[in-house]
Amino acid sequence: MPDERVKRFHRLHASGCFVMPNPWDAGSARVLEEMGFEALATTSAGFAWTTGVGDNQVGLEASLEHLRMIADSVDVPVNADFQGGFAVDPQGVHDHVLLAAATGIAGLSIEDSTGDQSDPLHEFDLSVERVRAARSAIDDSGTGVLLTARSEGFVVGRPDIDETVRRLEAYSAAGADCLYAPRITTVAEVAAVLAAVSPKPVNLLINAPFLSVAEAAALGVRRISVGGTLARAAWRGFLDAAQEIKDDGTFTGFTQLPDVEGLLSAPRPGRAGRHT
């Protein structure tokens, strides 16, 4: 049976537009929850950077543990950036999605990129079968986890809106609950995706000043995420302060800093013992 967070996550996709920011660890997840966001999403890149490696260099087991940790850190629904399912073949995707669905997440995304610069997208029919396998795994799990299918053409140097739309339409037919084309950057591209998969909800990545929440909502976008961009913003503050120390021997970056201890140490009703 789907748990309450999964049910809440599905309800969020039924109408309106919500922002689902992307924490990279338990602390950032808790703070975003305390700020009032109704759902969160993991970021494979943001998590990878905390381990000292680049995106797509963290293995399945470490990623599953990260999902468990984030989901256990908050009461709001968590969507998993599950990359390509850590497999190429549909059976592998099925088996790994089944594992992910057991971590406490409320949703997950599967993408169609290969990691091969010379051939960056999985072949069309294979991509559709991979989404179908993820759908089957979620159904087999009985969790009701919400499935998002991503087409990565605009990420991997194949910015073809017609091909992106063709893929998203096929992923919708294969059982995806939500559709996502990261790094589309014009109103026309957003409108094309929305028109193609309606009435299913669409996730929009905003990782630069592109549209406001109100403008995206007016277009019909149901869900907004920011990928690794909050993590990059945090890294910018860290790097700027460290560079000043290295270059100038001064510490002007150490002013007007947030009370992180105060943000994270306050007792939370109903969650005693869940954070260490």
N, C-alpha and C positions, 0 to 999 in steps of 0.2 A: 504494500500500500504506500502511495506517496506520502511523505511527511508534510508537516504544515508549511515548512519553508518552500518546498516544491510547489505546493498549491498556491502560496502567495506569489511565487515567481510567475506562474502561469497567469494569475490574475493581473499582474502588472502589465502583461503583454496584451491584455484584452482591449484596452482603450488608453488614450492619452499618450504622453511621452515622458519617460523617466531617464535619469542619468545614472549610469552604473560605473562609477570610477574604479580604477584598477590599483589596489594596494599590492605591495610586493613582499610584505611580511605581516606577522600578527599585529605588531604595533600600528602600522599604517592602516591595517584593516579596522582595528578597534576605533581609531580616531575618526575614520570616515563614517563608521556606524554612529559614533557619538554625535557627529555633525548632522545626522539626520538623513543620510542617503538610504534609500529603501532596498537597495541591492548592490552587490559588489561583484567584481570580476577579477580573476587572477590575471597576471601578465607574465608570459613565459620569459620575455626579455628582462623585465624588472627583477624577477626571481633569479634568473641566470646570473645577472650582474652581482647579486649578493653572494654568490658562490665563487666569484672570480673568473667566470667564463662568459662567452658570448651566447646570444640567443641560439636555440636549437642544439646546444651542447650539453644539456642536462638530460640524464637518462630517465627511463620510465619509473623506476622505483623511487628515485628522489622526487620526481614530479608528483607521484601519487601521495607521498608523505607530505609534500607541500600543500596539496589540496586538502588533505585531512586537517592539517594544522590551521589553515585559513578558515575552513568551514567550522572548525571547533572554536575559533576565536571570537566569532560573532553570532548574533541571533538572526541577522538578515540573510536572505538567499545569496548564495555565491555561485557565479558562473565560472566554469573552468576553461581557461585557454588550454585546450588539450592538443594543440598543434595538429599534426597529421595523424594522431592516434598512435604514434610510435610504431607504425607498421605501414607497409605498402599494400600488401594483399588484404582483401576484405575480411578474411577470417581473422587475421591478426588485429585489424581494427576492431572487429566484434569483441574479441577476447579482452582487449585492453580497455575498451569503453565499459565493458562489464565490470572491470576492476575499478575504474574511475567512478562509476555510478554508486559504488559502495563506500565512498569516502565521505559522504555527507553533503556533497554539492547539490545544487538545485538545477543546474544546467551545465552544458558543455558545448564547445564548438569543435568542429572538424574542418580542416582546411585542405585544399587541393594542390598545394605546392610540393615540389619534389626535393628541393634543396640542391638541385643540379642546375647551374647557371645556363648550361647549353640547352637544357630541356626542362624549363622551370615549373611546368604544370603537368600533373598526371593526365594521361590520355582521357578523353571525355567519358567513354563508357566505364573505364576503371574508376574514375572519380565518382560517377553516379553509384556504382556498386559499393564503393566505400561508404557513402552516405547511407545507402540502404542497409549496410552491415551495422553501422552505428545505431540506426533506428531499431533494427532487430535486437541488438544487445540491450538497449534501454527497455524495450518491451519485455525481453526475457528477464530483466532485473526486477521488474515490477515497481521500480522507483518513481516512474513518471518524469524523470529528469528531462528538462526541455532541451531539445537538440537544435543547435544553430549550425548551419552549413555555410562555410566561407569560400568564396572564390578569390584567389590571390593574384589575379592578373596584374592589377595596378600596383601591387607590392613588388612583384618580381620582374618588372620591365616589360609586361605585355598588356599595356593599357588599352584594351579593346573592349569598349562598352557593349558591343553586340555579342561578343563571345562571353563576356561576363554575365550578361542577361540570360543567354542561352543556358549557361551552366546553372545559374541560380534557379531558373524555371525547372530544370531537370532535378535539381536537388530538392526543391519543394515537392515535386511529384514523387520523389523517392522517400519522403517522410520527414524532411526537416520541418521543424516548427517555426523557425526564424531564419532569415537570410541576411547575409553580410558580405559586402564587398569593400574591404578596407582600402583606404586611400583614394577613393573617388573624391573629387575635390570641386565639382561644379554642381550648381543647382540642376542643370540638365541631366547630369549623370545620376544624381540622387533620384530625380523624378522618373528616369527610365527604369531604375531598379524597383522603385515603389510600384510603378504601373505594371511591371512584369509579374510580380509575385503577389500582388494584392489578392485577397485580404490578409494574407499572412504578414506578420510584423517584420520590420526591417531594422537591423542594427546599423547605426552610423558611427564610424570612427571620427572623432574630432581631435586631431593632434597638432593643430595650429589654429590661429584665429580665422575661422572659415565661415561658420554659421553660429548664431546664438541658439540656445535651447528653444526659445520662442519661435525662431525662424525655422528650425528643423521640425518642430511640432506642427507648424502651419503647413509644411509640405506633406506631412503625414508620417514622419519618422516616429517609430514607437519607442526606440531604445537608443541611447547614446553611450558609448564607451570612449576611453582615452588611451587605451593600450599602455605602452611603457612611458607615456609622456609625463605623468606625475613623478615617476621615478627619475626621469631625466631632469625634471625641474629640481628635485632634491639633490641630485648629483651636481647640478650647476651651482647651487649654493655652497656645497662642500668644496668643489674644485676652486671656485672663486676665492673662498676664505683661505684654503690651503696655498693657493698660488701667491696671494698677498703675503703670507707668512714667509714663503720661500724667497720671493723676489725682494720684498721691502722690509721684512722683519717687523711688520706692524700687524695689528689685530683689529682693525676697524670693522671687520666683518662680524665681530663678536658683540654686536649691539642689537637691541630690540629682538632678542631671540625668544622663541616660544617656551613655555613652561611644559616641557614634554613629560617630566615626572608628574606634574599635576594632572596632565591629560590622561595619563595611563594608570595612576595609582588610586584613583577614587574608587571606592567599592561600588559594585554593580549588582543591583538586586537580582536574585535568581541565578547568579552565575558564580557563586562561591566555589572555589576549587578548580575552575576551568582554566585559569591563567596562572602561569608561574613566572 
